[in-house]
């Protein structure tokens, strides 16, 4: 989603910066499509689009061009608004998929951030660029202010304000999930890159860049291997195909984690053992089309026995019940 948004900013800025009509329509269309797809993929990614405020207040850009850009932006935003604020809530209400999260009240989110301030700050100085990268980011930001380079520090200020709204809407969810910082990482990388580019000795800059890369990769080394119990989930789709159709709705006891559903290549629900053991809850989902229950034993879930349903498949990693 961030790649799509960054690409949309490239095409959008090309349209606003270039007074020539050549390729203008192509740039504008690419901007709208990529922006819409990026925001549809992950709504918080759209916060980066706030950088266009700088273009709209630029007196060197024709008012007509700004108006055309604004109209096309509204066209691109419409599918996002319809998807997140109409269609998804409808699906939640109609089919009971409660994994949809649109944040909390600002008051509640702010209080949660204050209570989890240490974990929240950790996402900036550790998770985002790691420690060396964060030091260079701070250096770059300070340098942009000292040099009065408005393009850098205004981009940072605008995006930080926009991102803060997202932080306070997410509350403790932001504090306890590493990937929530991702929309702001490109901004921090831009500022850090500005700091690196300002270092006159290229060899020193290169050494720092390599050190940032090594620290970042080393801290994520666990992502280069898959735990044996998790690797078994790749078989889940094939095993489901033996007893069900790809169109059959399922429920998995993975709590709040939808990852096993991706491996199942099915549609349905994820829930806790306690809720799955509630027959009234399952009966309610059955009315919505639920056909099978997948009980994970080792990865993402723990084993429970469901005597009220027909067991159609079982191995050491999961069990499949038919309603």
N, C-alpha and C positions, 0 to 999 in steps of 0.2 A: 504493500500500500504506500509506503514512504517513497519507493522508487517511482511509482506512478505520479505521486504528488510533486516530487522534485522535477520529473520530466515535464509535468504540466506547467510548473513555474518557468522552466526554460522556454517553452513555447509561448507562454503568456507574456513573458518579459520581452521576447523577440518581437511580438506584435506591438507592444507599447513603445519599445525603444526605437523601432525602425519606422521612420516616416514614409518609407517607400511602400507602394501598394503591391510590389512583387512578393509573392508568397504570403502576404498578410492573411488572406482567408485560410490558407492551409495551417498557418501557425495558430490562428484563432480556433479552428476546428480541433486541432490536436490538443490544444489547451483544454477545451471544454470536455472532450472525451476522456483524456487522462485524469483530469481533475475529478470528474464524476466517478470514474472507476476507482480511483484512489480512495475517495471518501466513502464510497460504497463498501470497499474492502475493509476499511477500518476508520470509523468516524473521527477519532482524535487526530489522525494523520492530517486532516484538513486544517488543523490549527496553523500549519506552516504557511497557508495561503494569506495570512495576515500581512505578509511582506508586500503585498500589492498595494497596501495603504501608501507606501512610499512613492509608488508610481502615480497613484491617483492625486497626490498632493504636489506632484512635479509639474511646475508651470511650463516646462519646455515641451510637454506632451499635449497635443491638441485635445480640446474638450470633446470634440466629436469622437475621437478615437477612444477616449475614456468612457464615453456613453455607450458606444458599441461594445466595448469590452465588458462593461457592467451588465448589459442586457444578456450577452452570451453567458456570463457568469451565473446569472439568475436561472437561465435555461439549464445549465449544468448542475445547479444545486437542487432543482426541482425533483429529479429522481431520488436524490439522497434524502430529502425531506419526506417524500412519499414512503420510501422504504423504511426509514428508521422511526418515523412518527405516525405512520398509519398502518402499513402492511405488517411489520413485525409485531407491533402490539396486538393486531388482529389475530395473528398466528398464536401468540401467547394466550390470548383469551379463548380462542377456538379450540386449540389443541393442547393447551396446558404445558407448553415448553417454557419453564421458568428460568432457563439459563440466560435469558436475555437480560443484560445489565445496562441501564442508562444512568447510573450514578445515584447519588443521594442529594439531600438538600445541602446548600452551601454551608449553612450553620453546622449541621452534623458533620459534614466533610471537613470543615475547618477545625472543629474540635478534635476529630480523629487524627488529623495531620499534626496538630500540636502535641497530642498524647504520644504520637509515634514519630516525633521530629527527628530523632537519631536515625531511624530506619529510612525516613524520607530523604534526608540529606545524603545518606549512604548511596542512594540511587544516582546522585550527581557526581560525587567524587570517587566512587568505586565502580559501580555497575556500568556507567556510561562509557568513559574512556580510560578507566583505571587511574591509578595515582599519578603516573608520569604524564599521561595525557591530560589529566585535570590540571596539573601544574602549568603545562604549556597553554591550556585554555585560559587560565587566570592571567597568565603573562600576556597572551594575545588581547584579552579584553582590556586590561590595564593600558596596554600599548595603544589600542585604538582610541581610548579616551584621551591619553596624553597627546597623541598625534592629531586629535580632533577628526578622526576618520568616521564621519557620521554613517556611512554605508554599513560599517561593521557594527558599531555599538547601537545604532537604531534598530537594525535587524534583530540584534540580541534582545533589546528592551521590548520590542513589539511581540516577538515570539514568546518571550518569558512571561509577559502579561497574559497572552493568549493561553499558554500552557498552564499557567497558574489556575485559570478557570477550570481546566480539565482536572488538575490535581485536587482541587477542593471539591469537585463533583465526585471524584473517585474515592476520596477519603482514605481510610486504612487499606482499601484495596490497592491503591497506588503504592503504599508503604511496603506491602508484603508481596508484590509481584514485580519481578525484575523487568519484564518486557514492557511495562507501562511507560518507561523512560524513553523508549525507542523513538517516538516522534520528535523528541528534543535533541537526540544525539547528533543529527546532521547539523544543527545550529552550533552545538559545542564543537563539532569537528571543523566547521567553517572558521570559527574564532581561533581554535587551536592552530589551524592551517595558516591563518593570518600571522600568528605569533611565530610559527616556524619559518615562514617566508621572510620575516623581518630579521632573522639571524644572518648576519653577513657571512660568516664562515660556513660554507655549504657542507663541509665535512662534519662539523659539529651538528648542524641541522639534520643531516642524514643519520648520524649516530643516534640522536634523540628519536627520530622517526622509527628506526629499527628497534630501539628500546621499547617504544610504545607498542609496536607490533608484537614483540616477543612477550611482553607482559600481558597483553590482551589475549593472545593465543594460549599462553601457559595457564592462565586463569580459567580458560574454557576447555582445557584438555579432556575433561570428562565427557564432553560432547562428541569426542572422536571415537567413542566406543559405546556399545549398547549392552546393557545388563542382560544376562541370559533370560531372566524371567520376563523382561519386557520384550525381548526378541520373539518370544513365542506368540505374541499378539498378531504377528504378520500372517499366521495361519487362520485367524478367526474368520475372515471372509470366506475362505474355502470351506471351513467346517459348517458355517451357516448355510452355505449353498447346498450342502448335503441334505438339509432338513427344512429349508425354507426358500422362498422366492426373494429376489433382490428388492422387490416392492413391499415386502412385509415389514411392518413397523416393529421395532424392538425396544426394550429398555435394558440398560446396563447399570450394574451397581458400582459405578466409578465415582459416586458422589458428585462433586462440582466440576469434575474433569471430563471434558468431551473427547479427549484423545482416543480412547478405545473405539468410539463411534466411527472415527475416521478409518481405523483399521478394519472395522466391520463393513465399511462401505454401505451402510444402511441409514435409514432415517428413523427417528424415534426420540427417546428420552434417556437422560442419565440421572441417577438418583442414588440415595443411600440405602444401605441394607434395611434400616428401620422402616423406611417408607415402602420398600418393596415387600416387606413382610406384612404390611397393612393391606389386607384383602380388599377393603373398601376403596383404597387408593388405586389398586390394580384394576378393580372392576370399573372405576371411573375412566381409566386410560383405555380399557378394553372397548368401552363405548366410542372412544375416539380412534379406534383401529389397531390397538396393540395386539400383536400375535405371539411374540416370543419374549422370554426373559433370559438374559445372559448374566450369569453369576461368575464374576472373576474371583479366582482363589488366591492368586499370588501378586499380580501386578495391578495396581490401581484399585484393588478391592480385596475383601476377605470372604471366605466361604460361608454360606448359609444354606440350610436345607429348606426346600419348598415342597412340602408333601401334597399340597392342594393342586399341583400342576403336573403335567406329564413330562418326565425327563426324556429328551430325545437324543441327547449327545452329552458325553462327559469325557474329559481327560484330566491330567494333573493341573492344568492351568485355568480351565473354566468349564462351566456346565450350562447347557441350554435347555430351557423348559418351554413347552408349548402350552398355550392357554386353551 
